[in-house]
Every structure is written in structure tokens, then in C-alpha cells.
Amino acid sequence: MVWIALSLSPVWGQALVPVPSLNARMLDQTGTLAAADVAAIEQQLQTFEEQRGTQIVVLLLPSTAPEDIADFTQRLGDAWKIGRREVGDGLLLVALNDRRVRIAPAKSLEGAVPDLAAQRIIDQVIAPAFRQGDVAGGLRAGLSHLQARIEGEALPLPEPVASRSRSAEG
């Protein structure tokens, strides 16, 4: 699981941000992205999941305050259980309007996306686009870099769609 998060300093005494429902691969709770951008990112994520098996979810939130971004993303990952259970290859990106970004991969993706690589993607790809006001472009480019790294890992490919539907019938 990989998480990207932006966060301001916490405000004490507030309730924790509730974990949103997981109903899409691209969730924009800030209203930052145009519908076309949400659809394009959703399609990019769906295509990658169909081809490689690794599930990636992007969540845009206004803030995780008062909770630290690392704690929030851990809670979110525990609730959503992204990725294939037997492979442990989920990738969760959380981009917040708090101006802090974090990527934290699931166990089987730690080789593909080590901390140093995650930080470089944030610093050299995502953050510059965000600073220029291109949140969608930053997310798409960051996802492309992450997906390229994941493609180099020896993870099992997903079952072909025909096999899945036949086994579901049986």
C-alpha cells in the first residue's frame, strides 16, 4: 500500500476525520478536480489493475487534522484493505490540501517503491505540478511513475477475466 498525504499542523481537541467509503479508485472529497480529470485517473487506475492486478486508490481530502497523516493513512489502509490479500500489493495515494505528501507501500511493493523512490516521486513529480496548480497532472504523472516501478516487480498477474467468470459460475 502506498500513501501520499499533505497535512497542516494538527488542531487538538477535534474529532478524527472519518474514514470515507471506498466506492471508486479516484475519490476527490475536496472538489479540486474536474469530472473529466476524475474519470481519466479512474480509467488509468482501472486499466492498471486489470493488466497488473495491483490495486491503487487515490483519495483527495481537505485535511487529516488533528490526526497525523501517517496515522490517518494507516487507519485508512486498515479499513479499506486495498490490494490482493494473498499478494499484499495494494497502493493507496492520499493527497491532502494540507501541503504535506506521503507515500507508504504495502509489504510486497516496498521493493518497487522504497522510501527514497517515493520521496523522489513526491519531490520531483507530484509537488512541482501541485505548486503550479495542476493537481490532476501531478497525480497522473506520479501514478505513471509508481506504475512503472510496480511493473518491474515479479508480482503475479491477475487471472484473465474469462477464467474469473468461469470460476464464479462453478
TORTI-150150 format. One record per atom (N, C-alpha, C): x, y, z; residue in three letters. Coordinates in steps of 0.02 Angstrom, whole numbers, padded with zeros to 5 digits, always signed. Layout:
TORTI-150150
XYZALA ...
END
This chain:
TORTI-150150
+00042-00058+00000MET +00000+00000+00000MET +00045+00061+00000MET +00033+00108-00042VAL +00072+00169-00044VAL +00025+00227-00032VAL +00046+00273+00008TRP +00002+00328+00026TRP +00038+00393+00014TRP +00003+00442-00013ILE +00030+00509-00020ILE -00015+00553+00022ILE +00014+00596+00061ALA -00027+00638+00105ALA +00002+00707+00113ALA -00040+00756+00116LEU -00021+00825+00128LEU -00056+00846+00193LEU -00020+00879+00240SER -00052+00894+00304SER -00025+00958+00335SER -00070+00997+00367LEU -00051+01054+00407LEU -00039+01032+00479LEU -00015+01077+00521SER -00006+01059+00591SER -00073+01041+00621SER -00075+00991+00666PRO -00138+00969+00694PRO -00171+01020+00739PRO -00236+01017+00742VAL -00275+01058+00788VAL -00303+01012+00841VAL -00283+01021+00904TRP -00302+00975+00957TRP -00373+00987+00978TRP -00405+00935+01003GLY -00473+00940+01027GLY -00526+00925+00975GLY -00506+00913+00913GLN -00553+00896+00860GLN -00561+00820+00856GLN -00618+00799+00831ALA -00629+00728+00818ALA -00588+00706+00758ALA -00571+00642+00755LEU -00534+00616+00699LEU -00576+00618+00635LEU -00543+00628+00579VAL -00577+00628+00514VAL -00604+00557+00503VAL -00668+00551+00486PRO -00694+00483+00474PRO -00665+00453+00410PRO -00658+00388+00410VAL -00635+00353+00350VAL -00692+00353+00300VAL -00681+00381+00240PRO -00734+00384+00190PRO -00748+00314+00161PRO -00807+00307+00131SER -00824+00245+00097SER -00781+00236+00036SER -00760+00175+00025LEU -00721+00159-00035LEU -00770+00139-00090LEU -00784+00185-00135ASN -00832+00172-00189ASN -00805+00187-00258ASN -00740+00201-00262ALA -00708+00213-00327ALA -00632+00209-00316ALA -00595+00209-00370ARG -00521+00210-00365ARG -00496+00281-00358ARG -00534+00330-00382MET -00516+00400-00377MET -00571+00436-00338MET -00554+00458-00278LEU -00602+00491-00234LEU -00578+00562-00221LEU -00615+00612-00243ASP -00598+00682-00232ASP -00650+00713-00186ASP -00633+00717-00122GLN -00679+00746-00073GLN -00666+00821-00063GLN -00623+00849-00105THR -00607+00920-00100THR -00641+00961-00155THR -00664+00927-00207GLY -00693+00962-00264GLY -00640+00997-00306GLY -00578+00976-00300THR -00522+01006-00335THR -00521+00988-00409THR -00536+00925-00424LEU -00529+00900-00493LEU -00594+00907-00532LEU -00586+00920-00597ALA -00643+00920-00642ALA -00666+00848-00652ALA -00729+00840-00669ALA -00757+00773-00680ALA -00717+00734-00731ALA -00694+00767-00783ALA -00654+00734-00835ALA -00587+00709-00807ALA -00557+00747-00761ASP -00494+00725-00731ASP -00506+00665-00686ASP -00559+00666-00647VAL -00576+00610-00604VAL -00586+00547-00647VAL -00623+00554-00702ALA -00636+00497-00746ALA -00571+00471-00778ALA -00527+00516-00798ALA -00464+00496-00830ALA -00419+00458-00780ALA -00415+00482-00719ILE -00374+00448-00668ILE -00406+00381-00650ILE -00472+00381-00642GLU -00508+00318-00628GLU -00492+00266-00682GLU -00494+00287-00745GLN -00480+00241-00801GLN -00408+00217-00799GLN -00360+00262-00785GLN -00290+00243-00780GLN -00281+00190-00726GLN -00314+00199-00669LEU -00308+00152-00614LEU -00342+00085-00630LEU -00400+00088-00661GLN -00436+00027-00678GLN -00397-00014-00729GLN -00370+00019-00779THR -00331-00016-00831THR -00270-00050-00800THR -00236-00014-00756PHE -00176-00043-00724PHE -00195-00103-00681PHE -00250-00098-00644GLU -00271-00153-00602GLU -00290-00214-00645GLU -00324-00203-00700GLU -00344-00257-00744GLU -00282-00291-00776GLU -00232-00251-00793GLN -00173-00279-00826GLN -00123-00309-00778GLN -00112-00278-00721ARG -00059-00299-00674ARG -00085-00330-00610ARG -00148-00317-00591GLY -00175-00345-00530GLY -00169-00300-00469GLY -00121-00256-00469THR -00110-00211-00412THR -00164-00158-00410THR -00196-00151-00353GLN -00249-00102-00344GLN -00220-00038-00316GLN -00237+00018-00348ILE -00215+00084-00325ILE -00277+00126-00315ILE -00280+00161-00259VAL -00335+00206-00245VAL -00306+00275-00228VAL -00336+00327-00256VAL -00315+00396-00242VAL -00372+00430-00204VAL -00355+00461-00149LEU -00404+00497-00109LEU -00379+00568-00098LEU -00419+00617-00116LEU -00404+00688-00101LEU -00449+00709-00044LEU -00419+00731+00010LEU -00454+00754+00070LEU -00432+00825+00086LEU -00475+00865+00117PRO -00454+00932+00138PRO -00400+00929+00193PRO -00408+00883+00241SER -00362+00882+00297SER -00369+00817+00336SER -00317+00797+00371THR -00321+00741+00418THR -00319+00767+00490THR -00313+00832+00499ALA -00308+00860+00567ALA -00369+00841+00608ALA -00359+00825+00670PRO -00298+00833+00710PRO -00250+00774+00706PRO -00266+00724+00668GLU -00225+00664+00664GLU -00166+00674+00617GLU -00110+00646+00635ASP -00051+00646+00593ASP -00066+00608+00529ASP -00038+00630+00473ILE -00053+00599+00409ILE -00033+00525+00407ILE +00021+00507+00439ALA +00042+00436+00440ALA -00010+00394+00477ALA -00035+00419+00533ASP -00085+00383+00571ASP -00150+00377+00532ASP -00170+00431+00498PHE -00231+00429+00459PHE -00226+00378+00402PHE -00170+00379+00366THR -00163+00333+00310THR -00160+00261+00334THR -00131+00249+00392GLN -00131+00181+00421GLN -00202+00159+00437GLN -00241+00203+00467ARG -00310+00188+00484ARG -00351+00176+00421ARG -00339+00217+00370LEU -00374+00210+00306LEU -00357+00143+00273LEU -00293+00126+00272GLY -00272+00063+00243GLY -00301+00003+00280GLY -00302+00007+00346ASP -00331-00048+00386ASP -00405-00057+00371ASP -00440-00002+00360ALA -00512-00005+00347ALA -00527-00029+00276ALA -00489-00004+00227TRP -00504-00018+00157TRP -00475-00084+00132TRP -00419-00105+00160LYS -00385-00167+00139LYS -00375-00169+00063LYS -00340-00120+00037ILE -00326-00113-00034ILE -00280-00170-00057ILE -00290-00194-00118GLY -00246-00243-00148GLY -00270-00315-00140GLY -00231-00360-00169ARG -00248-00431-00165ARG -00220-00459-00099ARG -00264-00489-00060ARG -00245-00514+00006ARG -00187-00562+00003ARG -00188-00609-00045GLU -00136-00660-00049GLU -00070-00632-00076GLU -00071-00572-00105VAL -00011-00542-00134VAL +00013-00483-00091VAL -00033-00446-00062GLY -00015-00387-00022GLY +00013-00331-00064GLY -00021-00316-00120ASP +00007-00269-00168ASP -00035-00206-00178ASP -00072-00187-00129GLY -00112-00126-00136GLY -00069-00064-00133GLY -00094-00012-00165LEU -00058+00052-00166LEU -00110+00106-00155LEU -00103+00143-00101LEU -00151+00195-00084LEU -00117+00262-00085LEU -00144+00308-00123LEU -00118+00376-00126LEU -00168+00422-00092LEU -00145+00461-00045VAL -00187+00509-00012VAL -00155+00577-00022VAL -00188+00620-00059ALA -00162+00687-00070ALA -00209+00736-00035ALA -00182+00774+00011LEU -00222+00819+00051LEU -00206+00892+00036LEU -00252+00935+00051ASN -00241+01007+00040ASN -00201+01038+00098ASN -00169+00998+00138ASP -00131+01022+00196ASP -00058+01038+00178ASP -00037+01025+00118ARG +00031+01038+00094ARG +00083+00989+00121ARG +00064+00928+00134ARG +00111+00875+00153ARG +00094+00813+00112ARG +00145+00779+00086VAL +00134+00721+00044VAL +00173+00662+00073VAL +00141+00604+00072ARG +00174+00543+00098ARG +00154+00484+00055ARG +00202+00441+00039ILE +00189+00378+00004ILE +00215+00321+00048ILE +00171+00272+00061ALA +00191+00214+00102ALA +00165+00150+00069ALA +00208+00110+00038PRO +00186+00050+00001PRO +00169-00009+00046PRO +00125-00053+00020ALA +00110-00116+00053ALA +00173-00159+00052ALA +00174-00211+00093LYS +00234-00253+00101LYS +00264-00276+00035LYS +00224-00304-00010SER +00253-00332-00071SER +00274-00278-00120SER +00257-00215-00107LEU +00277-00160-00151LEU +00335-00120-00123LEU +00359-00138-00063GLU +00414-00099-00033GLU +00478-00103-00075GLU +00488-00157-00111GLY +00546-00162-00155GLY +00539-00118-00216GLY +00478-00114-00243ALA +00465-00073-00302ALA +00463+00001-00285ALA +00438+00017-00226VAL +00430+00087-00206VAL +00460+00097-00137VAL +00527+00094-00132PRO +00559+00108-00068PRO +00549+00181-00048PRO +00562+00196+00014ASP +00551+00264+00040ASP +00586+00317-00003ASP +00648+00304-00023LEU +00686+00354-00062LEU +00652+00366-00129LEU +00630+00314-00163ALA +00596+00322-00227ALA +00530+00359-00218ALA +00493+00342-00166ALA +00430+00376-00152ALA +00441+00451-00141ALA +00493+00467-00103GLN +00507+00538-00089GLN +00528+00574-00153GLN +00565+00541-00196ARG +00585+00573-00260ARG +00524+00586-00304ARG +00478+00538-00306ILE +00417+00548-00346ILE +00377+00607-00319ILE +00374+00613-00253ILE +00339+00669-00222ILE +00374+00735-00240ILE +00439+00737-00226ASP +00478+00799-00234ASP +00487+00821-00307ASP +00496+00773-00352GLN +00514+00790-00420GLN +00456+00786-00470GLN +00401+00753-00451VAL +00346+00744-00498VAL +00281+00775-00472VAL +00259+00753-00414ILE +00193+00773-00388ILE +00194+00845-00362ILE +00239+00860-00317ALA +00240+00927-00286ALA +00249+00984-00336ALA +00294+00979-00385PRO +00301+01034-00432PRO +00236+01047-00471PRO +00201+00995-00491ALA +00137+01004-00526ALA +00085+01035-00480ALA +00083+01012-00418PHE +00036+01040-00369PHE +00050+01115-00359PHE +00114+01133-00353ARG +00132+01204-00343ARG +00109+01247-00402ARG +00107+01218-00461GLN +00085+01255-00520GLN +00009+01252-00528GLN -00026+01222-00480GLY -00098+01218-00483GLY -00125+01161-00525GLY -00081+01115-00547ASP -00102+01059-00588ASP -00105+00996-00546ASP -00157+00991-00505VAL -00164+00933-00460VAL -00175+00870-00501VAL -00219+00873-00550ALA -00233+00813-00591ALA -00170+00790-00628ALA -00134+00837-00657GLY -00072+00819-00692GLY -00020+00790-00645GLY -00015+00817-00585GLY +00032+00790-00536GLY +00014+00719-00515GLY -00051+00708-00505LEU -00074+00641-00487LEU -00061+00591-00543LEU -00080+00610-00605ARG -00071+00564-00662ARG +00003+00549-00672ARG +00046+00599-00668ALA +00118+00588-00678ALA +00147+00546-00621ALA +00127+00561-00559GLY +00150+00522-00502GLY +00128+00450-00508GLY +00066+00439-00528LEU +00041+00371-00538LEU +00080+00335-00593LEU +00095+00370-00647SER +00133+00339-00701SER +00202+00316-00677SER +00235+00357-00636HIS +00300+00338-00609HIS +00293+00278-00562HIS +00243+00279-00519LEU +00232+00223-00474LEU +00215+00159-00513LEU +00172+00165-00562GLN +00153+00107-00602GLN +00213+00078-00639GLN +00256+00120-00664ALA +00317+00096-00699ALA +00361+00056-00651ALA +00367+00080-00589ARG +00407+00045-00540ARG +00375-00023-00522ARG +00309-00024-00515ILE +00274-00086-00497ILE +00279-00137-00553ILE +00277-00114-00616GLU +00281-00160-00673GLU +00346-00200-00673GLU +00398-00173-00642GLY +00462-00207-00639GLY +00465-00261-00584GLY +00414-00266-00542GLU +00414-00315-00488GLU +00386-00381-00514GLU +00411-00435-00485ALA +00388-00502-00503ALA +00326-00521-00463ALA +00272-00485-00474LEU +00209-00499-00440LEU +00166-00542-00487LEU +00123-00584-00458PRO +00079-00624-00501PRO +00031-00579-00539PRO +00020-00597-00602LEU -00029-00560-00642LEU -00099-00582-00622LEU -00148-00540-00636PRO -00217-00560-00618PRO -00241-00616-00663PRO -00292-00652-00638GLU -00323-00704-00679GLU -00357-00670-00738GLU -00355-00702-00796PRO -00393-00674-00853PRO -00467-00669-00835PRO -00500-00619-00863VAL -00570-00607-00848VAL -00613-00668-00862VAL -00600-00703-00918ALA -00639-00763-00935ALA -00632-00817-00882ALA -00572-00826-00854SER -00562-00875-00802SER -00599-00857-00738SER -00598-00793-00722ARG -00633-00771-00661ARG -00708-00783-00668ARG -00737-00768-00725SER -00809-00776-00732SER -00828-00850-00733SER -00786-00893-00763ARG -00799-00964-00763ARG -00796-00993-00693ARG -00745-00972-00653SER -00739-00998-00585SER -00795-00972-00541SER -00821-00912-00555ALA -00876-00885-00517ALA -00940-00925-00532ALA -00947-00948-00595GLU -01006-00987-00614GLU -01004-01056-00581GLU -00944-01084-00575GLY -00937-01152-00546GLY -00941-01148-00473GLY 
END
